[in-house]
Amino acid sequence: MAEVIEVFGQFATRVNDKIKLFANKGEAESAAIMEEQSSAFLERAEAYCVSREIDIESKMARGKINVIIDFLAYEAVADSEPEEEEAEDF
């Protein structure tokens, strides 16, 4: 995943070969993942809609596809973060 850095209270990452600022870290991380995996996410989202017999060219499907792609980017960010170990209470 592309690097996300904090800059003056905002978060920056490279999108389409330009540095772009985001209001929060989650948005920046999602944009970085989308830069790398957007075509794979689009394929998965469209395959899901086709499996549910939804016309992928309709406006309704476009909205669903966008939500699915956003969720896939969220999942990819969550999967790429190291898990924090919970402290045991004694």
VONUVO-586930 format. One record per residue (C-alpha): residue in three letters; x, y, z. Coordinates in steps of 0.001 Angstrom, whole numbers, padded with zeros to 6 digits, always signed. Layout:
% VONUVO-586930
ALAXYZ/...
END
This chain:
% VONUVO-586930
MET+000000+000000+000000/ALA+001177+003509-000730/GLU+002460+005455+002236/VAL+000068+007669+004195/ILE+001632+010500+006181/GLU+000203+013193+008430/VAL+000709+016725+007143/PHE-000561+019721+009117/GLY-003470+017787+010629/GLN-004440+016146+007346/PHE-003306+012898+005750/ALA-001485+012701+002434/THR-001003+009892-000058/ARG-000219+009580-003755/VAL-003263+009212-006027/ASN-002929+009258-009828/ASP+000722+010320-009488/LYS-000254+013384-007430/ILE-000148+013994-003702/LYS-003673+014352-002340/LEU-004741+015451+001156/PHE-007577+013841+003124/ALA-009365+014905+006286/ASN-008765+011613+008091/LYS-006391+008687+007964/GLY-009065+006171+006946/GLU-009939+008105+003790/ALA-006274+008413+002849/GLU-005653+004701+003396/SER-008713+003785+001335/ALA-007536+006046-001494/ALA-004068+004460-001401/ILE-005562+000956-001590/MET-007924+002030-004378/GLU-004959+003326-006364/GLU-003436-000144-006309/GLN-006449-002449-006436/SER-009379-000568-007970/SER-009699-002820-011014/ALA-009765-005965-008858/PHE-012375-004387-006572/LEU-014501-003382-009567/GLU-014374-006919-010957/ARG-015467-008400-007616/ALA-018286-005874-007175/GLU-019594-006428-010696/ALA-019356-010209-010282/TYR-021424-009930-007099/CYS-024119-007896-008874/VAL-024206-010312-011804/SER-024569-013241-009372/ARG-027626-011474-007925/GLU-028981-010836-011440/ILE-028598-007057-011130/ASP-027998-005183-014400/ILE-024553-003650-013810/GLU-025322-000789-016195/SER-028295+000493-014193/LYS-028047+003497-011865/MET-029073+001343-008918/ALA-026249-001100-009613/ARG-023689+001703-009999/GLY-024549+002912-006495/LYS-024272-000599-005073/ILE-021003-001202-006890/ASN-019527+001999-005443/VAL-020519+000946-001910/ILE-019070-002539-002419/ILE-015803-001104-003755/ASP-015558+001250-000780/PHE-016119-001676+001587/LEU-013485-003801-000155/ALA-010989-000940+000210/TYR-011903-000652+003911/GLU-011340-004387+004379/ALA-008000-004270+002567/VAL-006799-001465+004841/ALA-007951-003351+007941/ASP-006244-006539+006741/SER-002970-004706+006107/GLU-002752-003218+009608/PRO-000858-005263+012201/GLU-003086-006654+014914/GLU-002597-005205+018360/GLU-002076-007747+021078/GLU-004442-007396+023981/ALA-002889-007093+027402/GLU-003941-009793+029797/ASP-005431-008741+033121/PHE-003922-010451+036138/
END
